[in-house]
Amino acid sequence: TTRRAGRQQPSASAARARASRHCRRRPLPMPHRALPWTMSPSWYPRNAVRDSAPTWNFAVVHCHGHPVPLDDHGTARHLLQLVDVLEKDRDDRWRMRELGPGGMERRIPGIIGFDLPIGRLEAKFKMGQDERLYDTGGAIRVLEQNDPALATMMKAHNAHRQD
């Protein structure tokens, strides 16, 4: 979140390798990531007709806005925060200081950091809504053991169904 004209505005921060062909384009594209999960028909309840094929569930969000480049200090601050978030739950947590003296300074010239004040978000969630409800329920039961977070998302996106 950034402050603009005295009010909070949602924003995202990112960094790209300066040598990336994407960095020659304006505006810079915001990185996005779809989170895909494979759904196996073997998770569906046994019935006389096993006519389903493996499929994907996914969650994706596209973030639109005009990137604002960060200076070297802002880029370094963003990278420190990013490493802290990504490493926080690891047993043998890595810290940026392990780069050694001058390690960050050597790398910063090759990185473009930017903030993206968010103008629009587009999200799509495919969480079994297109499968038979009893098949989706079977997948949820398997995922409750293997991936509880995904099971919770699937339940939420299918709670309204009564077919």
Secondary structure, DSSP 8 states (H G I E B T S, - for coil): -EEETTEEE-EEEEEEETTSGGGGSSS-------EEEEE-GGGS---S------EEEEEEEEEEE--EE--HHHHHHHHHHHHHHHHTT-TT---GGGG-TTHHHHHGGGEEEEEEEEEEEEEEEESSTTS-HHHHHHHHHHHHHH-HHHHHHHHHHHTT---
